[in-house]
Amino acid sequence: GHEVSGTIDELGSEVKGFKQGDKVAAYCINYCGKCYYCRKGLTHYCVDFDKNIMSDHWDGGYAEYVKVPQKLLLKLPEDVSVKLGNLSLDTIGVPYGAFMEVDITKDKSIAIYGCGPIGLSFIKILNLRDIYDVYAVDIVENKLQLAKEFGAKVTINATKEDPVKLMRDMTEGLGVDMAFDTSNTVDALKSAIYSVRKGGNVYPIGEHPSLPSDLSEIFISDILVHRHLGVRGLMYFPVGEHQHIIDVLRKGKESFEKLITHVFPLEKIDKAFHTFFEDDESIRVLVKPRG
């Protein structure tokens, strides 16, 4: 319930710049606005991040109504629907934030592990920036087909081929320049680490709840140190970048619309979760509280 978009039904007495009926999305981090990071515009680095997230620490969006502080409201333009505008949060916002934080140039070779909403959006963002040397890895064929359509040069089904071997074979034995893991699985992160060349970089995106507390099996010194690898976690985006994310959404609208595979009413939320986790055809599953 932390990815929320909708229309304003009621306003507080001190709210300025918004009106009833406005289409909005909601930034999920109730950033302090005062810390070192917030003062630099890095609201996703806020020192309060881990204790002030919608749905984790205050009521989220799986309800008919949700109360949101004004500073977290992100106005959606007339040509962007509430449904499509929902993608401007985690689905596009997270990979956009990653793209802006990492030095990705046209000469780089890139592996994307996981072709869910975030992985596919990342591939499309790279495509919109004319970056085409992209290897997409997943275990579901229809998602790999979309990855190809979105701009991946090579798609790899990890149940049929070894992605590490294939990438090394296609890069003169070196490996790719950088790998992003959006799948949040241990096996994918391991493969991502072995996929990159010496001096390359690995980027886990988002939370990785499946990782063991002992990371020695993954982050072992002869892999990281001897091969001079960089590892950096990436998560969310600065609130001030939302308009740029909307611009990306507009440019890739035809592709991004294909990410929304299912919409369920609130009373069928159990089916929505089951579909998201069990149906290989699902990508972005939305819950619509009313109407």
Backbone as JSON, one array per atom type, in Angstrom:
{
  "sequence": "GHEVSGTIDELGSEVKGFKQGDKVAAYCINYCGKCYYCRKGLTHYCVDFDKNIMSDHWDGGYAEYVKVPQKLLLKLPEDVSVKLGNLSLDTIGVPYGAFMEVDITKDKSIAIYGCGPIGLSFIKILNLRDIYDVYAVDIVENKLQLAKEFGAKVTINATKEDPVKLMRDMTEGLGVDMAFDTSNTVDALKSAIYSVRKGGNVYPIGEHPSLPSDLSEIFISDILVHRHLGVRGLMYFPVGEHQHIIDVLRKGKESFEKLITHVFPLEKIDKAFHTFFEDDESIRVLVKPRG",
  "N": [[0.78, -1.22, 0.0], [2.08, 1.21, -0.41], [2.38, 2.46, -2.81], [0.69, 4.81, -4.16], [-1.92, 6.34, -5.94], [-4.41, 8.71, -6.94], [-7.45, 10.68, -6.62], [-7.97, 13.87, -5.13], [-10.08, 14.07, -2.41], [-10.76, 15.47, -0.14], [-9.57, 18.4, 1.52], [-7.12, 19.63, 3.84], [-7.29, 22.49, 6.05], [-5.1, 24.17, 5.73], [-3.88, 23.59, 3.39], [-2.28, 24.39, 0.37], [-2.25, 25.17, -3.13], [-3.41, 22.91, -4.18], [-6.48, 21.31, -5.17], [-9.85, 20.1, -4.67], [-10.52, 17.1, -6.37], [-8.21, 17.08, -7.89], [-5.78, 15.15, -9.63], [-3.43, 12.99, -8.23], [-0.28, 11.57, -7.19], [1.4, 9.81, -4.54], [4.28, 10.42, -2.73], [6.21, 8.08, -1.01], [7.88, 8.33, 1.2], [8.01, 9.96, 4.17], [9.71, 12.38, 4.4], [12.06, 14.33, 6.35], [12.89, 16.91, 5.67], [14.81, 18.53, 6.75], [17.27, 17.41, 7.41], [20.76, 16.7, 6.58], [20.77, 15.39, 4.07], [18.19, 15.86, 3.0], [18.29, 18.62, 2.73], [19.96, 18.83, 0.6], [18.37, 17.96, -1.39], [18.12, 15.25, -1.59], [15.9, 13.45, -0.87], [15.27, 10.77, -0.68], [17.32, 9.75, 0.74], [16.89, 10.49, 3.28], [17.35, 10.85, 6.83], [15.31, 9.88, 8.34], [14.25, 7.84, 6.9], [13.97, 5.02, 7.39], [12.01, 4.88, 9.31], [9.7, 6.13, 8.62], [7.83, 5.44, 6.48], [5.22, 5.13, 4.15], [2.62, 2.82, 4.68], [4.32, 1.05, 6.0], [4.84, 2.4, 8.38], [2.76, 4.15, 8.71], [-0.72, 4.44, 7.8], [-1.45, 2.88, 4.7], [-2.28, 2.6, 1.18], [-4.23, 0.64, 0.7], [-7.13, 1.01, 0.91], [-10.26, 2.84, 0.97], [-9.85, 5.52, 1.34], [-7.01, 7.59, 1.92], [-4.84, 9.31, 4.08], [-2.67, 11.91, 3.42], [0.28, 13.81, 3.87], [0.71, 17.18, 2.68], [3.21, 17.81, 1.52], [4.0, 15.47, 0.37], [2.43, 15.04, -1.8], [2.15, 14.57, -5.26], [1.49, 16.17, -8.08], [-0.46, 15.09, -10.81], [-0.37, 15.52, -14.32], [-2.84, 16.71, -16.75], [-2.91, 14.99, -18.97], [-2.15, 12.54, -18.03], [-3.36, 9.67, -16.65], [-4.86, 8.6, -13.51], [-4.43, 5.9, -13.15], [-2.25, 5.29, -14.91], [-0.48, 7.13, -13.88], [0.22, 6.0, -11.48], [2.36, 4.41, -12.05], [4.46, 6.13, -12.01], [5.68, 6.13, -9.61], [7.16, 3.7, -7.76], [7.52, 1.91, -9.98], [8.52, 3.24, -12.35], [9.88, 5.33, -11.17], [11.83, 4.27, -9.38], [13.81, 2.85, -11.06], [14.47, 5.09, -12.61], [15.56, 6.81, -10.69], [17.8, 5.25, -10.05], [19.15, 5.28, -12.51], [19.85, 7.99, -12.67], [21.68, 8.21, -10.63], [23.86, 6.71, -11.26], [26.71, 6.38, -13.34], [25.94, 5.97, -16.39], [26.69, 5.38, -19.62], [26.58, 5.51, -23.26], [28.42, 3.69, -24.2], [28.55, 1.61, -22.46], [28.12, -1.78, -21.36], [25.35, -3.56, -20.14], [23.75, -5.48, -17.66], [20.54, -6.55, -16.78], [19.0, -7.97, -14.2], [16.08, -9.64, -13.63], [12.94, -9.13, -14.83], [10.62, -7.79, -14.03], [8.22, -5.21, -13.14], [10.0, -3.06, -12.43], [12.5, -3.81, -13.54], [11.86, -4.05, -16.3], [11.0, -1.43, -16.8], [13.39, -0.11, -16.36], [14.91, -1.04, -18.52], [13.49, 0.15, -20.6], [13.89, 2.86, -20.01], [16.65, 3.04, -20.45], [16.64, 2.49, -23.18], [15.26, 4.74, -24.13], [17.22, 6.59, -23.73], [19.0, 5.99, -25.66], [20.66, 3.78, -25.16], [21.73, 0.69, -25.79], [23.11, -1.7, -25.44], [22.21, -4.01, -23.82], [21.54, -6.63, -21.59], [19.04, -8.78, -20.72], [17.74, -10.63, -18.04], [15.72, -13.28, -16.96], [13.23, -15.63, -15.74], [10.88, -16.11, -16.95], [9.16, -16.43, -19.91], [7.34, -14.64, -21.26], [7.88, -12.22, -20.08], [10.49, -11.82, -20.82], [10.12, -11.54, -23.54], [8.82, -9.06, -23.59], [10.92, -7.55, -22.59], [12.7, -7.64, -24.74], [11.16, -6.28, -26.61], [11.08, -3.81, -25.35], [13.66, -2.96, -25.63], [15.98, -4.45, -25.01], [19.07, -5.89, -25.98], [19.88, -8.54, -25.83], [18.18, -11.36, -24.6], [17.84, -13.53, -21.83], [16.91, -16.61, -20.67], [17.1, -17.82, -17.59], [16.56, -20.36, -16.74], [17.15, -21.95, -18.8], [19.57, -21.26, -19.93], [22.93, -20.42, -18.99], [23.38, -17.4, -17.61], [25.72, -16.03, -16.87], [27.85, -17.34, -18.22], [26.98, -16.95, -20.86], [27.01, -14.15, -21.14], [29.71, -13.63, -20.74], [30.8, -15.03, -22.9], [29.88, -13.43, -24.94], [31.25, -11.12, -24.6], [33.96, -11.24, -25.1], [35.02, -12.85, -23.12], [35.18, -11.24, -20.91], [32.98, -10.08, -19.43], [30.13, -8.05, -18.49], [29.91, -4.42, -18.19], [28.41, -3.39, -16.07], [25.98, -4.52, -13.69], [22.59, -4.78, -12.78], [20.51, -5.75, -10.2], [17.23, -6.41, -9.99], [15.59, -8.3, -9.06], [15.64, -9.23, -6.5], [16.58, -11.65, -5.42], [18.68, -14.24, -4.09], [20.14, -15.95, -5.83], [20.09, -14.52, -8.24], [21.5, -12.21, -7.55], [24.01, -13.29, -6.99], [24.67, -14.26, -9.56], [24.72, -11.83, -10.92], [26.97, -10.61, -9.79], [29.01, -12.29, -10.71], [28.75, -11.81, -13.37], [29.89, -9.43, -14.19], [32.7, -7.61, -15.49], [36.23, -7.39, -14.53], [36.77, -4.72, -12.32], [34.26, -3.82, -12.71], [30.8, -2.96, -11.87], [28.22, -3.66, -9.5], [24.79, -3.46, -8.8], [22.45, -3.79, -6.47], [18.99, -3.3, -6.48], [16.48, -1.81, -4.61], [14.81, -3.37, -1.75], [16.16, -6.4, -0.37], [14.85, -8.85, 0.86], [15.22, -11.59, 0.94], [17.85, -12.17, 1.28], [20.47, -13.82, 3.07], [21.5, -13.44, 6.54], [24.19, -13.79, 6.88], [26.45, -12.83, 4.67], [28.69, -13.83, 3.52], [28.88, -15.87, 1.67], [28.11, -14.7, -0.65], [29.34, -12.13, -0.9], [32.25, -12.56, -1.14], [35.75, -12.27, -0.56], [37.62, -12.98, -2.58], [36.17, -12.67, -4.83], [35.07, -10.05, -4.85], [37.21, -8.3, -3.99], [39.62, -9.2, -5.28], [38.83, -8.94, -7.89], [38.27, -6.34, -8.09], [35.7, -5.18, -7.79], [32.84, -3.04, -7.63], [30.17, -2.48, -5.37], [26.97, -1.28, -4.93], [24.08, -0.23, -3.31], [20.78, 0.72, -4.38], [17.89, 2.8, -4.2], [14.65, 4.02, -4.58], [13.73, 7.51, -5.32], [14.56, 11.05, -5.62], [12.22, 13.43, -4.37], [11.97, 15.76, -5.83], [12.43, 15.05, -8.44], [10.19, 14.14, -9.69], [8.68, 15.33, -11.79], [10.37, 15.0, -13.97], [10.29, 12.26, -14.14], [7.65, 11.9, -14.89], [7.87, 12.98, -17.44], [9.44, 11.01, -18.67], [7.62, 8.91, -18.51], [5.64, 9.83, -20.26], [7.07, 9.81, -22.71], [7.58, 7.12, -23.08], [5.1, 5.98, -23.07], [3.46, 4.13, -24.54], [4.79, 1.73, -24.23], [5.02, 1.52, -21.4], [2.36, 1.3, -20.61], [1.8, -1.34, -21.09], [2.73, -2.67, -18.93], [0.85, -2.74, -16.92], [-1.0, -5.25, -16.07], [-3.15, -6.3, -14.7], [-6.09, -5.27, -12.93], [-7.71, -4.98, -9.9], [-10.68, -4.82, -7.84], [-10.93, -3.4, -4.51], [-12.17, -5.19, -2.74], [-11.34, -7.61, -3.69], [-8.74, -8.02, -2.99], [-7.15, -10.08, -1.99], [-7.1, -11.87, -4.13], [-5.75, -10.28, -5.91], [-3.14, -10.16, -4.81], [-2.51, -12.88, -4.91], [-2.52, -13.27, -7.68], [-0.41, -11.6, -8.45], [1.82, -12.86, -7.27], [1.66, -15.52, -8.11], [0.88, -15.81, -10.79], [2.42, -16.09, -13.78], [2.0, -14.45, -15.93], [1.42, -12.0, -14.95], [2.4, -8.62, -14.33], [2.42, -5.72, -13.48], [0.23, -5.26, -10.95], [-2.7, -3.73, -10.06], [-4.69, -2.29, -7.42], [-7.92, -1.17, -7.11], [-9.66, 1.0, -5.19], [-12.26, 2.17, -5.37], [-15.12, 2.45, -7.58]],
  "CA": [[0.0, 0.0, 0.0], [2.91, 2.42, -0.41], [2.35, 3.06, -4.15], [-0.68, 5.33, -4.14], [-2.36, 7.45, -6.79], [-5.86, 8.88, -6.85], [-7.92, 12.06, -6.71], [-8.18, 14.5, -3.82], [-11.49, 14.12, -2.01], [-10.94, 16.49, 0.9], [-8.34, 19.13, 1.8], [-6.94, 20.28, 5.13], [-7.52, 23.94, 5.99], [-3.88, 24.91, 5.42], [-3.3, 23.09, 2.13], [-2.22, 25.38, -0.72], [-1.77, 24.68, -4.42], [-4.18, 21.75, -4.61], [-7.93, 21.49, -5.03], [-10.64, 18.88, -4.72], [-10.59, 16.52, -7.71], [-6.89, 16.99, -8.51], [-5.15, 13.83, -9.71], [-2.14, 13.03, -7.56], [0.39, 10.38, -6.68], [1.93, 10.12, -3.21], [5.65, 10.01, -2.39], [5.96, 7.21, 0.15], [8.79, 8.61, 2.31], [7.68, 11.21, 4.86], [11.05, 12.92, 4.65], [12.04, 15.38, 7.38], [13.09, 18.22, 5.06], [15.77, 19.32, 7.53], [18.57, 16.75, 7.58], [21.81, 16.98, 5.6], [20.39, 14.87, 2.76], [17.01, 16.58, 2.5], [18.71, 19.98, 2.33], [20.6, 18.68, -0.71], [17.38, 17.44, -2.33], [18.17, 13.78, -1.62], [14.87, 13.05, 0.09], [15.28, 9.31, -0.53], [18.4, 9.44, 1.68], [16.53, 11.13, 4.55], [17.72, 10.09, 8.03], [14.09, 9.26, 8.86], [13.73, 6.9, 5.89], [13.6, 3.7, 7.91], [10.96, 4.94, 10.33], [8.61, 7.0, 8.18], [7.42, 5.01, 5.14], [3.8, 4.79, 4.02], [2.19, 1.42, 4.81], [5.15, 0.41, 7.02], [4.78, 3.14, 9.63], [1.46, 4.83, 8.77], [-1.68, 3.74, 6.94], [-1.17, 2.95, 3.28], [-3.32, 2.84, 0.19], [-5.24, -0.41, 0.51], [-8.31, 1.53, 1.59], [-11.0, 3.78, 0.12], [-9.26, 6.84, 1.53], [-5.72, 7.61, 2.61], [-4.46, 10.66, 4.49], [-1.29, 12.13, 2.97], [0.77, 15.18, 4.06], [0.78, 17.92, 1.42], [4.54, 17.79, 0.9], [4.19, 14.2, -0.34], [1.55, 14.98, -2.97], [2.78, 14.81, -6.56], [0.37, 16.43, -8.98], [-0.41, 14.45, -12.12], [-0.89, 16.41, -15.37], [-4.13, 16.35, -17.35], [-2.81, 13.91, -19.94], [-1.72, 11.3, -17.36], [-4.45, 9.16, -15.82], [-4.51, 8.11, -12.18], [-3.93, 4.54, -13.35], [-0.91, 5.35, -15.48], [0.34, 7.91, -12.97], [0.72, 5.13, -10.42], [3.66, 3.88, -12.48], [5.51, 7.14, -11.81], [6.26, 5.92, -8.28], [8.21, 2.68, -7.77], [7.74, 1.22, -11.25], [9.44, 4.03, -13.18], [10.68, 6.2, -10.31], [12.99, 3.58, -8.83], [14.88, 2.75, -12.06], [14.91, 6.43, -13.01], [16.47, 7.25, -9.64], [19.05, 4.51, -10.22], [19.81, 5.79, -13.71], [20.4, 9.31, -12.4], [22.76, 8.13, -9.64], [24.95, 5.9, -11.78], [27.28, 6.89, -14.6], [25.63, 5.05, -17.49], [26.9, 6.02, -20.92], [26.2, 4.67, -24.4], [29.43, 2.68, -24.48], [28.52, 0.6, -21.4], [27.29, -2.98, -21.48], [24.56, -3.57, -18.91], [22.87, -6.62, -17.4], [19.4, -6.31, -15.91], [18.46, -9.21, -13.65], [14.7, -9.47, -13.2], [12.14, -8.36, -15.79], [9.35, -7.36, -13.48], [7.93, -3.81, -13.47], [11.17, -2.18, -12.3], [13.49, -4.2, -14.53], [11.38, -3.67, -17.64], [11.03, 0.03, -16.9], [14.8, 0.28, -16.49], [15.3, -1.31, -19.91], [12.86, 1.18, -21.44], [14.59, 4.13, -19.75], [17.92, 2.95, -21.18], [16.29, 2.59, -24.6], [14.92, 6.15, -24.41], [18.49, 7.32, -23.7], [19.84, 5.43, -26.73], [21.6, 2.81, -24.61], [21.15, -0.53, -26.35], [23.9, -2.9, -25.14], [21.53, -4.43, -22.6], [21.25, -8.05, -21.45], [17.94, -8.95, -19.78], [17.7, -11.99, -17.51], [14.55, -13.64, -16.17], [12.89, -17.05, -15.91], [9.53, -16.15, -17.52], [9.32, -16.08, -21.32], [6.59, -13.47, -21.72], [8.57, -11.03, -19.59], [11.66, -11.66, -21.68], [9.63, -11.0, -24.81], [8.63, -7.62, -23.38], [12.25, -6.95, -22.46], [13.19, -7.48, -26.11], [10.36, -5.21, -27.2], [11.42, -2.55, -24.69], [14.97, -2.49, -26.07], [17.13, -5.29, -24.65], [19.76, -6.5, -27.12], [19.91, -9.98, -25.6], [17.35, -11.84, -23.49], [18.36, -14.81, -21.35], [16.08, -17.36, -19.74], [18.08, -18.43, -16.69], [16.25, -21.78, -16.55], [17.59, -22.67, -20.0], [20.95, -20.89, -20.26], [23.71, -19.82, -17.91], [23.57, -16.01, -18.0], [27.11, -15.62, -16.68], [28.63, -17.87, -19.34], [26.55, -16.33, -22.11], [27.51, -12.77, -21.19], [31.17, -13.66, -20.92], [31.05, -15.45, -24.28], [29.53, -12.33, -25.85], [32.08, -9.95, -24.29], [35.35, -11.67, -25.21], [35.43, -13.46, -21.86], [35.36, -10.24, -19.85], [31.8, -9.78, -18.64], [29.54, -6.73, -18.77], [30.45, -3.32, -17.38], [27.63, -3.22, -14.84], [24.8, -5.37, -13.57], [21.57, -4.32, -11.84], [19.61, -6.82, -9.78], [15.92, -5.93, -9.55], [14.78, -9.48, -8.75], [15.67, -9.44, -5.04], [16.84, -13.05, -5.08], [20.09, -14.55, -3.84], [20.76, -16.52, -7.03], [20.28, -13.47, -9.24], [22.58, -11.33, -7.11], [25.26, -14.02, -7.23], [24.95, -14.23, -11.0], [25.06, -10.45, -11.28], [28.35, -10.38, -9.37], [29.9, -13.04, -11.61], [28.54, -11.37, -14.76], [30.6, -8.19, -14.54], [34.14, -7.68, -15.73], [37.06, -6.82, -13.48], [36.58, -3.27, -12.24], [32.86, -3.5, -12.98], [29.96, -2.56, -10.74], [26.98, -4.39, -9.28], [23.84, -2.6, -8.11], [21.16, -4.32, -6.01], [17.98, -2.24, -6.44], [15.38, -2.1, -3.71], [15.08, -4.25, -0.62], [16.45, -7.81, -0.68], [14.49, -9.58, 2.08], [15.59, -13.01, 0.89], [19.28, -12.34, 1.52], [20.79, -14.33, 4.41], [22.21, -12.48, 7.4], [25.6, -14.01, 6.59], [26.61, -12.58, 3.24], [30.02, -14.25, 3.09], [28.77, -16.74, 0.49], [27.9, -13.84, -1.81], [30.35, -11.08, -0.97], [33.51, -13.13, -0.7], [36.83, -11.35, -0.93], [38.31, -13.28, -3.84], [35.32, -12.22, -5.92], [34.97, -8.59, -4.85], [38.49, -7.6, -3.86], [40.57, -9.59, -6.32], [38.34, -8.5, -9.2], [38.09, -4.88, -8.01], [34.3, -4.88, -8.08], [32.1, -2.1, -6.79], [28.78, -2.86, -5.07], [26.24, -0.14, -4.37], [22.63, -0.36, -3.27], [20.01, 1.85, -4.92], [16.5, 2.7, -3.78], [13.71, 5.13, -4.72], [14.13, 8.67, -6.11], [14.31, 12.32, -4.94], [10.87, 13.93, -4.66], [12.06, 16.83, -6.82], [12.61, 14.49, -9.79], [8.96, 13.51, -10.18], [8.27, 15.87, -13.08], [11.19, 14.35, -14.99], [9.78, 10.89, -14.27], [6.44, 12.04, -15.71], [8.33, 13.17, -18.83], [9.82, 9.67, -19.14], [6.36, 8.17, -18.67], [5.02, 10.3, -21.51], [7.85, 9.39, -23.87], [7.49, 5.67, -23.26], [3.74, 5.61, -22.65], [2.95, 2.94, -25.23], [5.42, 0.56, -23.59], [4.71, 1.45, -19.97], [0.97, 0.85, -20.44], [1.77, -2.81, -21.15], [3.13, -3.22, -17.63], [-0.34, -2.93, -16.09], [-1.65, -6.45, -16.61], [-4.37, -6.63, -13.94], [-6.66, -4.3, -11.98], [-8.73, -5.63, -9.06], [-11.33, -3.98, -6.83], [-10.38, -3.58, -3.17], [-12.73, -6.38, -2.09], [-10.67, -8.8, -4.21], [-7.3, -7.77, -2.8], [-6.48, -11.38, -1.85], [-6.88, -12.39, -5.48], [-4.71, -9.43, -6.51], [-1.84, -10.63, -4.33], [-2.29, -14.22, -5.46], [-2.2, -13.1, -9.09], [0.92, -11.0, -8.57], [2.87, -13.79, -6.87], [1.52, -16.86, -8.68], [0.59, -15.8, -12.23], [3.59, -15.66, -14.55], [1.6, -13.44, -16.9], [1.22, -10.71, -14.28], [3.56, -7.74, -14.17], [2.0, -4.71, -12.5], [-1.14, -5.54, -10.52], [-3.22, -2.59, -9.31], [-5.91, -2.44, -6.64], [-8.73, 0.04, -7.26], [-10.57, 1.0, -4.05], [-13.64, 2.56, -5.66], [-15.52, 2.69, -8.96]],
  "C": [[0.81, 1.27, 0.0], [3.0, 3.07, -1.8], [0.93, 3.54, -4.42], [-0.86, 6.45, -5.16], [-3.87, 7.53, -6.7], [-6.25, 10.33, -7.06], [-8.18, 12.59, -5.3], [-9.67, 14.61, -3.54], [-11.74, 15.24, -1.0], [-9.59, 17.1, 1.23], [-8.32, 19.63, 3.24], [-7.03, 21.79, 4.97], [-6.3, 24.73, 5.56], [-3.22, 24.46, 4.11], [-3.39, 24.16, 1.05], [-1.76, 24.69, -2.0], [-2.47, 23.44, -4.93], [-5.67, 22.04, -4.42], [-8.62, 20.13, -5.1], [-10.74, 18.38, -6.17], [-9.26, 16.43, -8.43], [-6.4, 15.54, -8.53], [-3.75, 13.92, -9.11], [-1.59, 11.62, -7.38], [1.0, 10.79, -5.34], [3.34, 9.54, -3.05], [5.58, 9.24, -1.08], [6.87, 7.47, 1.34], [8.41, 9.95, 2.93], [8.98, 11.85, 5.34], [10.98, 14.12, 5.59], [12.18, 16.78, 6.79], [14.17, 19.06, 5.71], [17.16, 18.71, 7.59], [19.53, 17.12, 6.44], [21.37, 16.57, 4.19], [19.2, 15.61, 2.17], [17.38, 17.97, 2.02], [19.39, 19.96, 0.97], [19.64, 18.14, -1.77], [17.33, 15.93, -2.42], [17.18, 13.22, -0.61], [14.82, 11.54, 0.31], [16.43, 8.83, 0.34], [18.04, 9.89, 3.09], [16.87, 10.24, 5.75], [16.5, 9.4, 8.66], [13.53, 8.17, 7.96], [13.19, 5.62, 6.51], [12.51, 3.71, 8.96], [9.76, 5.78, 9.9], [8.18, 6.69, 6.74], [5.93, 4.63, 5.15], [3.6, 3.28, 3.97], [3.05, 0.64, 5.8], [4.93, 1.07, 8.38], [3.53, 4.0, 9.77], [0.58, 4.24, 7.67], [-1.41, 3.98, 5.46], [-2.43, 2.98, 2.43], [-4.31, 1.72, -0.06], [-6.48, -0.06, 1.31], [-9.03, 2.47, 0.63], [-10.39, 5.17, 0.18], [-7.92, 6.69, 2.23], [-5.35, 9.06, 2.89], [-2.97, 10.86, 4.19], [-0.88, 13.58, 3.25], [0.96, 15.89, 2.72], [2.13, 17.79, 0.74], [4.81, 16.5, 0.12], [3.32, 14.07, -1.57], [2.28, 15.38, -4.24], [1.66, 14.96, -7.58], [0.59, 15.74, -10.32], [-1.01, 15.38, -13.16], [-2.17, 15.86, -16.0], [-4.04, 15.12, -18.25], [-2.32, 12.59, -19.35], [-2.82, 10.85, -16.41], [-3.93, 8.74, -14.45], [-3.88, 6.72, -12.28], [-2.5, 4.54, -13.86], [0.04, 6.1, -14.55], [0.89, 7.1, -11.82], [2.09, 4.57, -10.76], [4.8, 4.86, -12.24], [6.17, 7.02, -10.44], [7.33, 4.84, -8.38], [8.54, 2.17, -9.17], [8.71, 1.95, -12.17], [10.38, 4.86, -12.31], [11.93, 5.54, -9.78], [14.1, 3.4, -9.87], [15.36, 4.1, -12.56], [15.89, 6.98, -11.98], [17.82, 6.56, -9.75], [19.84, 5.04, -11.4], [20.5, 7.12, -13.43], [21.59, 9.26, -11.43], [24.0, 7.42, -10.17], [25.42, 6.46, -13.12], [27.07, 5.86, -15.71], [25.76, 5.8, -18.8], [26.64, 5.01, -22.04], [27.2, 3.56, -24.68], [29.44, 1.55, -23.45], [27.67, -0.6, -21.79], [26.65, -3.23, -20.12], [23.72, -4.84, -18.82], [21.77, -6.19, -16.45], [18.86, -7.66, -15.47], [17.07, -8.95, -13.08], [13.93, -8.57, -14.15], [10.71, -8.19, -15.28], [9.12, -5.9, -13.83], [9.16, -2.9, -13.46], [12.23, -2.52, -13.35], [13.1, -3.81, -15.94], [11.4, -2.16, -17.83], [12.46, 0.53, -17.06], [15.26, 0.08, -17.93], [14.73, -0.24, -20.83], [13.53, 2.52, -21.24], [15.92, 4.15, -20.49], [17.68, 3.12, -22.67], [15.99, 4.03, -24.99], [16.16, 7.03, -24.4], [19.49, 6.78, -24.71], [20.95, 4.54, -26.21], [21.04, 1.42, -24.91], [21.9, -1.81, -26.0], [23.43, -3.48, -23.8], [21.19, -5.92, -22.66], [20.17, -8.21, -20.38], [17.84, -10.41, -19.35], [16.44, -12.19, -16.68], [14.3, -15.13, -16.36], [11.51, -17.23, -16.55], [9.59, -15.62, -18.95], [8.57, -14.81, -21.73], [7.24, -12.17, -21.24], [9.84, -10.76, -20.41], [11.27, -11.13, -23.06], [9.39, -9.49, -24.72], [9.97, -6.91, -23.26], [12.86, -6.69, -23.83], [12.47, -6.32, -26.79], [10.73, -3.84, -26.63], [12.83, -2.07, -25.03], [16.17, -3.32, -25.68], [17.74, -5.91, -25.91], [19.72, -8.02, -27.04], [18.99, -10.32, -24.44], [17.79, -13.25, -23.13], [17.38, -15.43, -20.36], [17.02, -18.19, -18.86], [17.76, -19.89, -16.36], [16.76, -22.62, -17.71], [19.05, -22.41, -20.34], [21.62, -20.31, -19.03], [24.0, -18.37, -18.28], [25.01, -15.53, -17.87], [27.96, -16.07, -17.86], [28.27, -17.16, -20.64], [27.07, -14.9, -22.23], [29.01, -12.72, -21.38], [31.52, -14.06, -22.36], [30.82, -14.3, -25.26], [30.36, -11.07, -25.6], [33.56, -10.32, -24.23], [35.89, -12.21, -23.89], [35.5, -12.51, -20.68], [34.17, -10.15, -18.89], [31.3, -8.38, -18.96], [30.14, -5.68, -17.84], [29.72, -3.16, -16.05], [26.41, -4.12, -14.87], [23.89, -4.82, -12.48], [20.67, -5.49, -11.49], [18.32, -6.22, -9.24], [15.05, -7.08, -9.06], [14.69, -9.77, -7.26], [15.82, -10.9, -4.65], [18.34, -13.29, -4.93], [20.77, -15.04, -5.11], [21.04, -15.45, -8.08], [21.42, -12.55, -8.83], [23.94, -12.0, -7.28], [25.64, -13.97, -8.7], [25.37, -12.85, -11.46], [26.52, -10.16, -10.96], [29.33, -11.07, -10.32], [29.79, -12.59, -13.07], [29.42, -10.21, -15.17], [32.09, -8.44, -14.68], [34.91, -7.2, -14.51], [36.92, -5.29, -13.49], [35.16, -2.84, -12.5], [32.08, -3.2, -11.71], [28.66, -3.35, -10.71], [26.06, -3.54, -8.41], [22.58, -3.38, -7.72], [20.17, -3.15, -5.89], [16.83, -2.66, -5.54], [15.78, -3.05, -2.59], [15.29, -5.69, -1.09], [16.13, -8.65, 0.55], [14.93, -11.03, 2.1], [17.07, -13.24, 1.16], [19.53, -12.89, 2.92], [21.54, -13.29, 5.22], [23.72, -12.6, 7.21], [25.81, -13.91, 5.09], [27.95, -13.08, 2.69], [29.98, -15.13, 1.85], [28.64, -15.92, -0.78], [29.05, -12.86, -1.97], [31.68, -11.6, -0.45], [34.67, -12.37, -1.31], [37.48, -11.68, -2.26], [37.46, -12.92, -5.05], [35.33, -10.69, -5.98], [36.33, -7.91, -4.9], [39.43, -7.93, -5.01], [40.14, -9.12, -7.71], [37.98, -7.01, -9.2], [36.65, -4.45, -8.32], [33.74, -3.84, -7.11], [30.68, -2.6, -6.59], [28.1, -1.67, -4.4], [24.74, -0.39, -4.43], [21.94, 0.89, -3.77], [18.54, 1.68, -4.55], [15.78, 4.03, -3.96], [14.32, 6.32, -5.47], [13.87, 9.95, -5.31], [12.94, 12.87, -5.33], [10.88, 14.99, -5.75], [12.21, 16.35, -8.25], [11.3, 14.0, -10.41], [8.52, 14.04, -11.54], [9.09, 15.25, -14.22], [10.74, 12.9, -15.22], [8.49, 10.89, -15.1], [6.82, 12.22, -17.18], [8.74, 11.83, -19.45], [8.58, 8.83, -19.41], [5.66, 8.55, -19.96], [5.74, 9.74, -22.73], [7.71, 7.89, -24.14], [6.11, 5.12, -22.96], [3.25, 4.31, -23.26], [3.53, 1.67, -24.62], [4.97, 0.42, -22.14], [3.28, 0.97, -19.71], [0.87, -0.67, -20.41], [2.16, -3.46, -19.83], [1.93, -3.49, -16.73], [-1.16, -4.09, -16.67], [-2.97, -6.77, -15.92], [-4.77, -5.45, -13.06], [-7.79, -4.99, -11.23], [-9.4, -4.61, -8.14], [-10.79, -4.33, -5.44], [-10.89, -4.86, -2.51], [-12.12, -7.68, -2.6], [-9.15, -8.68, -4.06], [-6.53, -9.08, -2.62], [-6.16, -11.98, -3.21], [-5.8, -11.58, -6.19], [-3.32, -9.9, -6.1], [-1.52, -12.01, -4.88], [-1.87, -14.13, -6.92], [-0.78, -12.59, -9.26], [2.02, -12.03, -8.29], [2.83, -15.12, -7.61], [1.34, -16.89, -10.19], [1.78, -15.25, -13.0], [3.26, -14.56, -15.55], [1.46, -12.05, -16.27], [2.53, -9.93, -14.22], [3.23, -6.7, -13.1], [0.53, -4.95, -12.2], [-1.62, -4.38, -9.64], [-4.48, -2.97, -8.55], [-6.66, -1.11, -6.68], [-9.78, 0.07, -6.16], [-12.03, 1.29, -4.39], [-13.86, 2.64, -7.17], [-15.11, 1.6, -9.93]]
}
